[in-house]
Amino acid sequence: MPRFEQDSDVRALGEALGALRRDRGLSQAEAGARVAMTSQGWGLYESGKRPGLFRPDVQRRLTAALDASPEDLALAAARAQDGGLGPASSTGVESGARAWIANPKTSGASRSEVERLQLSNDDLAPWAVSGVVLEFDAGRWPRRDQGCVVDRNDGVRLVRIYERADSERLYVRGGPQGLSVETALARADVARVAAVIGRLE
């Protein structure tokens, strides 16, 4: 492969990695911390200055930090090289990031994805109390200490404060025990996680 084509492909993969990270609402520092890497190290991958992004093991490691897969990275890179003209065709073979992340292929939520929910208890006081209306976006992954709406597979909806996540669990605060108590939710039990983007008092 000519050098200029290889450089172009590395840049495309780096830009795709950056797009996946932004879709999840993570900074380079937050994404890097998930794989014991500095923000500068992560930034080198996104800028195409580390050719190791071609390696399958590196792709698996970095995309796992974004709750995505190497297939998601390849699809994002292909769309970027095609000029980013709309979403990929639904007739081809495609892998979503995770079942519980809504619309992983979009870089921002359309207005139709923003939903509202009125709190009926004080489980999140003083952050939000009964009667407050929350706006939440299923197209955004919450940041640490940000409100989130978790829809479980059994139909139960929880409103909590997001702490962190790993490959097996989602860690949140709030609920009947109060904001100081952290609980772990098994990812297998979670259908969707949405970031709270507004509080209407």
C-alpha positions in Angstrom: 0.0 0.0 0.0 1.5 3.4 -0.9 2.5 5.5 2.1 0.0 8.3 1.5 -2.9 5.8 1.3 -1.8 4.2 4.6 -1.6 7.6 6.3 -5.0 8.4 5.0 -6.4 5.1 6.4 -4.8 5.7 9.8 -6.3 9.2 9.9 -9.7 7.8 8.9 -9.6 5.3 11.7 -8.5 7.9 14.2 -11.3 10.3 13.2 -13.8 7.4 13.5 -12.4 6.6 17.0 -12.9 10.3 17.9 -16.5 10.2 16.6 -17.3 7.1 18.7 -15.8 8.8 21.8 -17.8 12.0 21.3 -21.0 9.9 20.7 -20.5 8.5 24.2 -20.0 12.0 25.7 -16.5 11.2 26.9 -13.4 13.4 26.9 -10.1 12.0 25.7 -8.9 11.9 29.3 -12.0 9.9 30.4 -11.7 7.5 27.5 -8.0 7.0 28.1 -8.5 6.4 31.8 -10.7 3.4 30.9 -7.6 1.7 29.4 -4.9 3.2 31.7 -3.8 5.7 29.1 -3.2 9.4 29.3 -5.4 11.9 27.3 -2.3 12.6 25.2 -1.9 8.9 24.4 -5.5 8.6 23.4 -5.2 11.8 21.3 -2.3 10.4 19.3 -4.6 7.5 18.2 -7.4 9.9 17.2 -5.0 12.1 15.3 -3.6 9.2 13.3 -0.1 9.5 14.7 -0.1 6.0 16.1 -0.3 3.4 13.3 -1.0 0.7 15.9 -4.7 1.5 15.4 -4.6 -1.0 12.5 -3.9 -3.8 15.0 -7.0 -5.9 15.9 -5.9 -6.2 19.6 -5.5 -2.4 19.8 -8.9 -1.8 18.2 -10.6 -4.2 20.6 -8.9 -2.5 23.6 -9.8 1.1 22.5 -13.3 0.4 21.3 -14.1 -1.6 24.4 -13.3 1.5 26.4 -16.2 3.2 24.4 -18.6 0.3 24.8 -18.2 -0.3 21.1 -16.5 -2.9 18.9 -13.9 -3.0 16.1 -16.8 -3.4 13.7 -18.3 -0.1 14.8 -15.0 1.5 14.3 -14.7 0.2 10.7 -18.3 1.3 9.9 -17.6 4.8 11.3 -14.4 5.0 9.3 -16.1 3.8 6.1 -18.9 6.4 6.5 -16.3 9.2 7.1 -14.4 8.2 3.9 -17.7 8.2 2.0 -18.2 11.8 3.1 -20.4 11.0 6.0 -23.5 11.0 3.9 -26.1 9.6 6.2 -26.3 6.4 8.2 -25.1 3.1 6.8 -27.5 1.0 4.9 -29.6 -1.3 7.1 -29.5 -4.0 4.4 -25.8 -4.9 5.0 -24.2 -6.8 7.8 -23.7 -4.5 10.8 -23.0 -4.6 14.5 -24.5 -2.1 16.9 -22.3 -0.9 19.8 -24.4 -2.5 22.5 -28.1 -3.2 22.7 -28.4 -0.7 25.7 -26.8 2.3 23.9 -29.4 3.9 21.6 -28.5 5.0 18.2 -24.7 4.5 18.4 -24.3 5.5 14.7 -25.4 9.1 15.2 -23.1 11.9 16.3 -25.8 13.8 18.1 -29.4 13.3 19.0 -32.2 14.7 16.9 -34.9 16.5 18.8 -37.2 13.5 18.5 -34.7 11.5 20.8 -35.1 13.9 23.7 -37.6 12.7 26.1 -39.1 14.1 29.4 -39.9 12.5 32.7 -41.4 14.0 35.9 -39.9 12.8 39.1 -42.4 11.4 41.6 -40.1 10.9 44.6 -37.1 12.5 46.3 -34.6 9.7 45.6 -32.2 12.2 44.0 -32.6 15.0 46.5 -31.1 17.6 46.7 -29.9 17.1 43.0 -33.6 16.9 41.9 -36.8 16.5 43.9 -40.3 15.3 43.3 -42.1 17.3 40.6 -38.9 18.3 38.7 -39.1 17.4 35.0 -36.0 15.9 33.5 -35.1 16.0 29.9 -32.9 13.1 28.8 -31.3 12.0 25.6 -31.0 8.4 24.5 -28.3 9.3 22.0 -25.9 10.5 24.7 -23.9 8.5 27.2 -23.8 10.2 30.7 -20.7 11.6 32.2 -19.6 11.1 35.8 -21.9 12.9 38.3 -24.5 13.5 35.6 -28.0 12.3 35.9 -29.0 9.3 33.8 -32.2 7.4 33.0 -31.7 3.6 33.0 -34.3 1.4 31.4 -34.0 -2.2 32.5 -34.9 -5.3 30.5 -37.8 -6.0 33.0 -39.4 -2.7 32.1 -38.4 -0.8 35.3 -37.1 2.7 34.7 -34.5 4.1 37.2 -33.3 7.7 37.5 -29.9 7.8 39.0 -26.5 9.7 39.1 -24.0 8.1 36.8 -20.6 7.2 38.4 -18.8 4.8 36.0 -19.0 1.6 34.0 -16.9 -1.4 33.3 -17.3 -4.4 31.1 -19.8 -6.1 33.4 -21.6 -3.4 35.4 -22.9 0.1 35.5 -22.3 2.0 38.8 -24.8 4.6 39.8 -25.9 6.6 42.9 -29.3 7.5 44.2 -32.5 5.6 45.0 -34.2 5.0 48.3 -30.8 4.8 50.1 -29.9 8.4 49.0 -27.2 9.9 46.8 -24.3 8.7 49.0 -24.9 5.1 48.3 -23.4 3.5 45.1 -25.1 0.5 43.5 -24.0 -1.7 40.6 -26.4 -2.7 37.8 -25.5 -5.7 35.7 -25.1 -4.6 32.0 -27.0 -7.8 31.0 -30.0 -6.4 32.8 -29.9 -3.0 31.2 -31.7 -2.2 27.9 -30.9 1.5 27.6 -28.9 4.3 29.3 -29.7 7.9 28.6 -28.0 11.1 29.8 -30.1 13.7 31.6 -29.5 17.0 29.7 -31.9 19.3 31.5 -33.9 19.9 34.7 -37.1 21.9 34.5 -38.0 23.1 38.0 
